[in-house]
Amino acid sequence: MTPPPGWYRDPSAPHQERWWDGTAWTDHRRTPEPAGFGPAPVPYPGSGPGTGTGGRAKAVAVTTAAAVLVAAIVTGVLVLGEDDEGGTRTQTRTPPVTATAGDPAPVSDPPSPSPSPTPTASEPSADDPAVVEDQLNGVTFPLPDGWVRPRYVAEDDVMMTTDGTYDCPADGSVCRHGLVISRTVTANAESSPKALARQDIEDAADDAYDVDLVGNKPFGGIESHEEVAAGPVAVAGRAGYYVRWRVKTAEGPGGYVQSMVFPSTVGTESPILVRYVFDAGEDGPPLAGMDAITKGIRPIGDADTGGGVGSGLGPTD
């Protein structure tokens, strides 16, 4: 028989009473009155309410014992016995918290937003166009796809390199498939772009494919070279000259080296020397990239003054 509506001992918390509406438990709870005052708590439905003094005593005993147990758990103080001196030894312990089906799920703090990526040499922003400035010589170089501003490069006059490195074929040091170097010619009384370019090409080849800065031979040394192109060139609106060699090395595919000289547009207009180093073979940058970079060189602040191979501006001797 289903018990009638009323306050009964809560089956999930015996120290409390919970309202039974005749068919199911509700969310209404209350603390029972102290023992000895008012009616004793009634066992929860389905447990068979006790009758007489014995039933009431059992209900009071059960309720009192449950209340004591809960109080001990809540305070977290468990009596462990007596210590060696006869005193009471206790240990304070925080009871574990167990989530119930009705508890809300814990809410995690939202992750901190990632900082905006800083543009790198290979990823210029909208405010940082794909060019590299040579402020000393007053010109800018276009930065082609696959090229980056110099990183971890010993020479301080390197304007750009191909992205990434590889193990050099001879001695295991680190090599790059392409370099563009820009420097001012100051220790030479010669001012002719043609003469300066022809004087520099052999040094450019040796520095790139023969012996490096620390005396190693990353390609096993140069075995031969061949001049494949030379002539006047207009660079940043100035008349210049270039010489290009195909270099064959003891190990690896070798490469192409170009020395190009033209007058600066700033200061004393000292000659500017630009060296190109492109590895040969399928991993090297396209050879046409030399001409494309040359054509894109501009005076700083003057985007309309260009040049290129075949854009001669008069005698260069």
C-alpha positions as CSV (number, residue, x, y, z in Angstrom):
1,M,0.0,0.0,0.0
2,T,1.3,3.4,-0.9
3,P,1.8,5.7,2.1
4,P,-0.3,8.9,2.2
5,P,1.3,12.3,1.6
6,G,3.5,13.6,4.4
7,W,6.9,14.1,5.9
8,Y,9.1,11.0,5.9
9,R,12.7,10.2,6.6
10,D,14.7,11.1,3.5
11,P,16.2,7.8,2.1
12,S,19.1,9.7,0.6
13,A,19.8,11.8,3.8
14,P,18.4,10.1,6.9
15,H,19.1,13.2,9.1
16,Q,16.5,15.1,7.1
17,E,12.8,14.7,6.3
18,R,11.5,14.9,2.8
19,W,7.9,15.4,1.5
20,W,6.2,12.5,0.0
21,D,3.2,13.6,-2.2
22,G,1.6,10.2,-2.2
23,T,3.2,9.0,-5.4
24,A,6.8,10.4,-5.5
25,W,9.4,12.4,-3.6
26,T,9.4,16.1,-4.0
27,D,12.4,18.5,-3.5
28,H,11.0,19.8,-0.2
29,R,13.2,18.9,2.8
30,R,13.3,19.9,6.4
31,T,15.3,19.2,9.6
32,P,13.3,17.1,12.0
33,E,12.6,18.4,15.5
34,P,14.9,17.3,18.3
35,A,14.2,14.0,19.9
36,G,11.7,14.2,22.8
37,F,9.7,17.1,21.2
38,G,6.9,16.5,18.9
39,P,6.3,13.3,16.8
40,A,9.2,11.1,15.9
41,P,10.3,11.1,12.2
42,V,8.5,8.5,10.2
43,P,10.6,6.0,8.1
44,Y,10.5,6.6,4.4
45,P,7.8,5.0,2.3
46,G,8.5,1.4,1.5
47,S,10.4,0.7,4.7
48,G,7.4,-0.1,6.8
49,P,6.7,2.6,9.4
50,G,7.3,1.3,13.0
51,T,4.5,1.3,15.7
52,G,4.6,1.6,19.4
53,T,7.4,2.5,21.6
54,G,9.9,0.1,20.0
55,G,9.3,1.4,16.5
56,R,9.6,5.0,17.7
57,A,12.8,4.3,19.6
58,K,14.3,2.6,16.6
59,A,13.4,5.5,14.4
60,V,14.9,8.0,16.9
61,A,18.0,5.9,17.2
62,V,18.5,5.6,13.5
63,T,17.9,9.3,12.9
64,T,20.3,10.3,15.8
65,A,23.0,7.9,14.6
66,A,22.7,9.2,11.1
67,A,22.9,12.8,12.3
68,V,26.0,12.1,14.3
69,L,27.7,10.3,11.4
70,V,26.9,13.3,9.0
71,A,28.2,15.8,11.6
72,A,31.4,13.8,11.9
73,I,31.9,13.8,8.2
74,V,31.1,17.5,7.7
75,T,33.5,18.6,10.4
76,G,36.1,16.3,9.1
77,V,37.3,15.2,12.6
78,L,37.6,11.5,13.2
79,V,38.5,10.2,16.6
80,L,41.3,7.7,16.1
81,G,41.9,6.7,19.7
82,E,44.1,7.8,22.6
83,D,47.7,8.8,22.2
84,D,50.5,7.5,24.4
85,E,49.8,10.2,27.0
86,G,46.2,9.4,27.4
87,G,44.9,12.2,25.4
88,T,42.6,12.0,22.5
89,R,44.3,11.7,19.1
90,T,42.5,13.2,16.2
91,Q,43.2,13.7,12.5
92,T,41.5,16.5,10.5
93,R,40.6,15.3,7.0
94,T,38.7,17.0,4.2
95,P,35.9,14.7,3.0
96,P,35.9,14.1,-0.7
97,V,33.3,15.9,-2.8
98,T,31.2,13.6,-5.0
99,A,29.2,15.2,-7.8
100,T,25.6,14.0,-8.1
101,A,23.4,13.8,-11.2
102,G,21.8,17.1,-10.3
103,D,25.1,19.0,-9.8
104,P,26.0,21.5,-12.6
105,A,29.0,20.5,-14.7
106,P,32.2,22.3,-13.8
107,V,33.0,25.2,-16.1
108,S,36.5,25.5,-17.3
109,D,38.1,28.9,-17.8
110,P,38.1,29.9,-21.5
111,P,41.5,29.5,-23.1
112,S,43.6,32.6,-23.4
113,P,43.6,34.0,-26.9
114,S,46.7,33.3,-28.9
115,P,48.8,36.4,-29.7
116,S,48.6,37.6,-33.2
117,P,51.4,36.2,-35.3
118,T,54.2,38.5,-35.9
119,P,55.0,38.8,-39.6
120,T,58.2,37.0,-40.5
121,A,60.6,37.5,-43.4
122,S,58.7,35.0,-45.4
123,E,55.3,36.4,-44.4
124,P,55.2,40.2,-44.7
125,S,52.1,41.9,-43.6
126,A,50.0,44.4,-45.5
127,D,52.0,47.3,-43.9
128,D,55.3,45.5,-44.7
129,P,55.4,45.0,-48.5
130,A,57.5,42.1,-49.9
131,V,60.7,44.2,-50.3
132,V,64.0,44.3,-48.5
133,E,65.7,47.7,-47.8
134,D,69.4,48.3,-48.2
135,Q,69.3,51.6,-46.3
136,L,73.1,52.1,-46.5
137,N,72.9,52.2,-50.3
138,G,69.5,53.7,-50.6
139,V,67.7,50.9,-52.6
140,T,65.1,48.2,-52.1
141,F,65.0,44.7,-53.4
142,P,61.9,42.7,-54.2
143,L,61.4,39.6,-52.1
144,P,60.3,36.8,-54.5
145,D,58.2,33.8,-53.4
146,G,60.3,31.2,-51.7
147,W,62.8,33.8,-50.4
148,V,63.2,35.3,-46.9
149,R,65.1,38.0,-45.1
150,P,68.4,36.6,-43.7
151,R,68.2,34.5,-40.6
152,Y,71.2,32.9,-38.9
153,V,73.5,34.1,-41.6
154,A,77.1,35.1,-40.8
155,E,77.5,37.7,-43.5
156,D,76.0,41.1,-42.5
157,D,75.5,42.2,-46.1
158,V,73.1,39.4,-47.2
159,M,69.8,40.9,-48.4
160,M,67.8,37.7,-48.7
161,T,68.1,33.9,-48.9
162,T,66.0,31.0,-50.2
163,D,63.8,29.6,-47.4
164,G,65.4,26.7,-45.6
165,T,68.8,25.0,-45.6
166,Y,70.3,21.7,-46.5
167,D,73.5,19.7,-45.8
168,C,76.3,20.8,-48.0
169,P,77.3,17.9,-50.3
170,A,81.0,17.8,-49.3
171,D,81.6,18.5,-45.6
172,G,78.2,18.3,-44.0
173,S,77.9,22.0,-43.1
174,V,74.8,24.0,-43.8
175,C,74.1,25.5,-47.2
176,R,71.3,27.5,-48.9
177,H,70.1,27.2,-52.4
178,G,70.2,31.0,-53.1
179,L,71.7,34.2,-51.7
180,V,71.6,37.9,-52.7
181,I,74.3,40.1,-51.3
182,S,74.6,43.9,-51.5
183,R,77.7,45.9,-50.5
184,T,79.3,49.3,-51.1
185,V,82.6,49.3,-53.1
186,T,84.9,51.6,-51.1
187,A,88.4,50.0,-51.1
188,N,88.8,50.4,-54.9
189,A,89.8,53.5,-56.8
190,E,88.1,52.1,-59.9
191,S,84.6,53.5,-60.5
192,S,83.6,51.8,-63.8
193,P,80.7,49.3,-63.2
194,K,82.1,47.1,-66.0
195,A,85.6,46.9,-64.6
196,L,84.4,46.4,-61.0
197,A,82.0,43.6,-62.0
198,R,84.7,41.8,-63.9
199,Q,87.1,42.2,-61.1
200,D,84.7,40.8,-58.6
201,I,83.2,37.7,-60.4
202,E,86.1,35.4,-59.5
203,D,86.0,36.3,-55.9
204,A,82.2,35.9,-55.9
205,A,82.6,32.4,-57.3
206,D,85.3,31.4,-54.8
207,D,83.3,32.7,-51.8
208,A,80.2,30.9,-52.9
209,Y,81.4,27.5,-54.1
210,D,85.1,27.1,-53.2
211,V,86.2,28.0,-49.7
212,D,83.8,29.4,-47.1
213,L,84.4,31.9,-44.3
214,V,85.9,29.2,-41.9
215,G,88.1,27.5,-44.5
216,N,85.8,24.6,-45.4
217,K,85.0,23.4,-48.9
218,P,81.3,22.7,-48.7
219,F,81.2,21.6,-52.4
220,G,84.7,20.1,-52.6
221,G,86.0,23.1,-54.5
222,I,85.5,24.6,-57.9
223,E,86.5,22.4,-60.9
224,S,85.7,24.8,-63.7
225,H,83.7,27.9,-64.7
226,E,82.1,29.4,-67.8
227,E,80.9,32.9,-68.5
228,V,77.3,32.6,-69.7
229,A,76.2,36.2,-69.8
230,A,77.5,39.8,-69.4
231,G,76.6,43.3,-70.4
232,P,75.1,46.7,-69.5
233,V,72.1,46.8,-67.2
234,A,69.9,49.5,-65.8
235,V,69.5,49.3,-62.1
236,A,67.3,51.7,-60.1
237,G,67.5,54.2,-62.9
238,R,71.3,54.0,-63.1
239,A,73.6,52.5,-65.7
240,G,75.4,49.4,-64.5
241,Y,77.1,46.2,-65.7
242,Y,76.9,42.5,-64.8
243,V,78.9,39.3,-65.4
244,R,77.4,35.8,-64.8
245,W,79.3,32.5,-64.5
246,R,78.3,28.9,-64.5
247,V,80.4,27.2,-61.8
248,K,81.0,23.4,-61.7
249,T,82.0,21.9,-58.4
250,A,83.7,18.6,-57.3
251,E,80.5,17.6,-55.5
252,G,76.9,18.7,-56.0
253,P,75.4,20.3,-59.1
254,G,77.4,23.6,-58.8
255,G,75.6,26.8,-59.5
256,Y,75.5,30.3,-61.0
257,V,77.2,33.4,-59.7
258,Q,76.6,36.9,-60.9
259,S,78.4,40.2,-60.0
260,M,76.5,43.4,-60.8
261,V,77.7,46.9,-60.2
262,F,75.9,50.3,-60.5
263,P,76.2,53.8,-59.0
264,S,74.4,54.5,-55.7
265,T,71.6,57.1,-55.7
266,V,72.6,58.5,-52.3
267,G,75.6,60.1,-50.6
268,T,78.8,60.1,-52.7
269,E,77.2,57.8,-55.2
270,S,79.7,55.1,-54.5
271,P,79.3,52.0,-56.6
272,I,77.0,49.3,-55.3
273,L,78.0,45.7,-55.8
274,V,75.3,43.0,-55.8
275,R,76.2,39.4,-55.9
276,Y,73.7,36.6,-56.8
277,V,74.4,33.0,-55.9
278,F,71.9,30.4,-57.3
279,D,72.5,26.6,-57.0
280,A,72.1,24.7,-60.2
281,G,69.9,21.6,-60.5
282,E,66.3,21.0,-59.8
283,D,66.5,22.3,-56.2
284,G,68.1,25.6,-57.1
285,P,66.0,28.7,-57.7
286,P,65.0,29.5,-61.3
287,L,67.8,31.4,-63.1
288,A,65.3,33.9,-64.4
289,G,65.0,35.1,-60.8
290,M,68.3,37.0,-61.1
291,D,66.8,39.2,-63.9
292,A,63.5,39.6,-62.0
293,I,65.2,40.8,-58.8
294,T,67.5,43.1,-60.8
295,K,64.4,44.6,-62.6
296,G,62.7,45.2,-59.2
297,I,65.5,47.1,-57.5
298,R,64.3,50.6,-56.7
299,P,65.7,53.7,-55.0
300,I,64.1,54.0,-51.5
301,G,60.9,56.0,-51.8
302,D,60.8,55.9,-55.6
303,A,58.7,53.0,-56.8
304,D,58.6,54.1,-60.4
305,T,62.4,54.1,-61.1
306,G,63.4,50.6,-62.2
307,G,65.6,48.9,-64.8
308,G,66.7,45.5,-65.9
309,V,68.9,43.7,-68.3
310,G,68.8,45.3,-71.7
311,S,67.7,48.7,-70.3
312,G,70.9,50.4,-71.0
313,L,71.3,54.1,-70.0
314,G,74.4,54.9,-71.9
315,P,78.0,54.0,-71.6
316,T,79.0,52.1,-68.5
317,D,82.9,52.3,-68.9
